[in-house]
Amino acid sequence: MSGGADWRASATRERLQARATLLARAREFFATRGLMEVDTPLLVNAPVSDVHIHSARVQLAAAAAPLYLHTSPEYAMKRLLAGGSGDIYQICHVVRGEESGARHNPEFTLIEWYRIGAGLEALMDEVEALVRALLAERAPRGSERVSYREAFRRETGLDPLAAPVAELARAAADTGFRGDAASTRDEWLELLVATRIGPQLGRGTLTFLYGYPASQAALARLDPQDPRVAQSFELYCEGLELANGFHELGAADEQRERFRRDNEERRRRGLPEAPLDERLLDALASGLPDCAGVALGFDRTLMLAVGASHIDQVLAFPTSRA
């Protein structure tokens, strides 16, 4: 017996009520726009291959193949899209290992949705509309759309698509990360975004940062006008990343190759390889409709809506109290 009070919710009743109110508001938002709510499994057959996202492994029985707690409903939702679902959304818990802190809990809530026939501009418009609906009077008045290159140049004076790795390393010298000869270009870019660029974005406004390097495209298409960058964006408000959107890649062969490259990088870092989600790849091969999709971190958005400084303040039971 602990004898403590950590059986109690970490959020106040008022913030639990705010959570319920905003969830209802989100569902109303999508209902009025004609999106169908879907519900896909928490347990999935394959983890994500992204080296920065850690999937939790689950063994239901000794002889059974391992399963994984999903880090996003993306793969399953794309299977629904390929099967003819039309525009869809989902509000669900996801789990990501090795994420904890004032803005991170390993288990958190995502709002994820997909629009058939939409491009990034239309999706950014819709993301902004939802965030404004959720933040209400706390929503900043303005919004801006800034390219990754522009933001990088503004904060570091470097072109992220052309600067030598040595220059990126020098720009990151005051972050405390020393790196070594094996540190990749993307590692330096991601470090600089996390420490120098992201915290400056969305100050008094909603900032959409778009056009990430092609090497970070993940499941996004490359820009046909400039294949050095991906058709992707992230939304920041008060230095806090809220959303991540893509013009979705529908080419199964290209997606398989990206997964293969991810696994090469996982091996280089000493991480376990990620078995491929063949059902997703089969769905892409069958024909994913042209679409754009986005995932919005609900808990972080709620933090802004109620003025919370720590994610635990908007959760009933964070993992430390689960």
N, C-alpha and C positions, 0 to 999 in steps of 0.2 A: 504494500500500500504506500502511495506517495505522500498522502496526507496534505497535498497542496490543493490549489484551486484551479489547476489547469484542465479540469473537466468542463469548466465554463467556456462559452464562446469567446473568442478573442475580439470579435466585433460587437459593438453595442447594438441594442435592439433597434435604435434609430437607423443605424447603417445596414442592418439586416433588412429593414423595411425599405430602405433606399435601393438595396440590391434587388428586392422583389419588384419594386416599381420600375426600375430600369430594364429588367428582363421582360416585363410585360410591355414596356414601351418599345423594345426592340422587336418583339413578335408582332406588335401592331404595325410597326414600320414596314416589315416585310409583307404582312398580310395585305396592306393597302396597295403594295406594289406588285402583288400577284406571284410572289415566290412561294414554293411549297416547302414546308418544314420537313426534314428527313431525319432519320435516326439510324446511325450506322454503328457497328460493333466497337466496343472499347478494346477488346482482344483481337489482334490481327496476326496474320501469318508471317509478316516480314517487317523488320524494323526499317527506319529511314537510313539512308547511306551517308547523309551529310555528317561530316566529321565534327561539327559543332553541336549536334543534337544527339543526346544519349537516350536510347530506347531502353525501357525497363523490361527485362525478360521474365516470363512467367512459365512455370512448369506445372501443369495441371495434374499430370500423372507421371510416374517414373518412366514408363515406356513411351510416353507420348512425345511428339515433336514439340519443341518449345514454341510458345506464342509470345507476343509482345504487347504491352500497353501502348495504344496509339499516341503519337506526339502531335497529331493533327488528323482530322478525318479526311484529308485531301484525297488519298488514294481511293478510298471507298466511294467518296462522292464523285470522283471522276468515272468510276465504273457505272454509277447511276446515270451520269450525263451521257456516257457512251451508249447506255441502254435506252435512252430516250426520255429521261425524266423531265427535261425542260429546266427552267431556272429553279434553283434550290438553295436552301440555307439550312444551317444546323447550329444549335447552341449546345455545347457539350464540354465535359471535363476532358482534359488531356494530361499526360504525365511526361515530364522530361527530367531525366536524371542529372545530377550535378548542377542544378540551378536552385539557388537559395539566396536570400538577401532581402533588402528593403523593397525591391521591386520584383522579386522572383519567389515563387513557391513551386516546388516540384509538380504539384497538381494544381491546375488552374483552369479557367473557363475561356474557351474561344467561341467567337461568333464567326462562322465561315460561310461564305456564299459565292455562287457562280452565276454569271450572266451570259447567256448564249448570244453571240453576235456583237458583244460589247468590246470596245477597245479600252485602253488604259485611261483615256481622258474621261469617258463616261463613267468608268468604275470609280475614279477619284472623286467625281462629282457626287456619286452615291455614298461613298465612304464619308465624305464631308457632311452630307445631309444627315446620315445616321449619327455621327459623332455629335453634331450640333443638337440633334434631338435628345441624345443621352445626357449631354452636359448642360443643356438648357441655359440658364442665366450665367453659368460659369464658362460657357463657350467663348473663346476669343473672337473678336469682331472680324478680324481679317484672315486671309489664307494666302498661301503662296506655293508655287511649284518651282523647285530649284533642281537643276541637274546635279548629279553626283560630281561631275567634273568641276562645275561652278563652285559648289560648296567646298570641295577639296582645295581648289585654288585659293578661295577666300580665306580659309583658315590656316593653310600650310604654305601657300605659294607654289605648290607643286601640281603638275598634271598627273593624276593617278593612272592614266592610261599610258604614259610615256616615261615618267620619272624612273631613273635607275633604282634598283633595290637599295643600294647604299644610301641614296638620298632619303628614301622613305625611312630607313633605319635611323638616320640622323634626326629626322623630324620627330621620331618617336623616342628620342634619347631621354626625355624628361618623364616618361611614363613609368620607368622602373623595369620595363621589359627589356632584357638584354639580347635575347635571341642568339643565334649562332649561324654558321655558314649554311645550315640546312633550312633556316627559316625562309619560307616562301614569300613571294610578292603579295599573295592574298593575305597571309598572316599579318604582314605589316599594314596593309590597307585596312583590314578589319580592326586592328588595334587602334589605328588613327581615327577611324570613324567612331569607335566606342569611346575614345578618350578626348579627342580634340574637336570632332565635328558634331557628332550626335548631341552632346550636351548643350551646344549652342543653338540648336534648331528648335523652332516652334516657340520662341520666346515672345509671348503676346500675340501669337498667331498660330494657325495650323499650317505646318510645312510639309509638303509632299516632296520627298527626295527621290528622284527617278533616274533611270539610266545607269544602273549598276554595271560593273565590268562583266563581260561575257563569261569569264571564269567563275563568276558567282551566280550564274543564271539558274542553277538548280532545275526547276521544272518550268521555267519561263522560255518563251521564244526569244531569239536574238532580233535586234532591230534591223529590218531589211535595208534601212538607209545607212546604218553604221553597225556592222556585225561585231564591232569591238564591245558593244554594250547590249545589255539585256532589256527586254520590255518588262520592266519591273519597277516597283516603287515601295517606299516605306513612308508611313505617316508619323510625324513627331509633333508633340505638344508639350511645351515647357521642358524640353530636353528629354522627354520620355517617348520611346518608340511605342506606338500603339498598334500599327497595322502593317501588313506585308502583302502586296498584291502582285499578280502576274498576268500578262497575256499568255495563256497556258499553251505549253508545247504539246502538240498532238502527234508528233512523229515518234512512233515506237522505237525505231532503230536508233534515232538520236538519243532518246531517253535511256535506252539500254547502254549506249556508249558512255553517257554521263554517269550512270550508276557504276559502270566499270572503272571509270577514272576516279570516282569517289572511293571505291574499294582499294585502288592503288594507293591513294593518299592515306587511307586508314591503315594499310600495311606499313607505310612509311612512318606513321606515328605510333605504331605498336598497338593499334586498336583492333578489335575483332572485325572481321569482314561481315558485311551485311548481306544475307541472302536476298536475292532479288524478288520483288513482288511480281511474279509471273502473271497473276490475274490482272494487275494494273496494266502490264505491258500488252497482254492480250486485248484488253479493253481499248487501249490506244490504237492497236493494230486494226481493230474492228471499225474504228472511226470516231474519234472524239470531236464533237462539234466545235466550231470556232467559238471560243469563250474566254472570258477573263474572270479571275477569281481572287478572293482576298480573305485573309484571316485577321480579325480584330481581337486584341487582348481585352476581354471584358473587365477583368479585375483592375487593370491599370486605368481603364477609362472610368471605372467607378471611383477609383482613388481620386482622380481629378474632379469628378462630379461632387464629391463630399469633402474635399480638402484633406484627405488622409495622407500621411507622410510615409506609412509603411503598409505593405500589402496585407499583413496580418490584421490590420484594422478594418478590412472589408471582407474578411473570410470568417465563416463560422468557426471552422477548425482547421488552421493551417497544419501542414504535415507534422510539425513539432508537437501538436496536440491531438493528432489523429488517433 
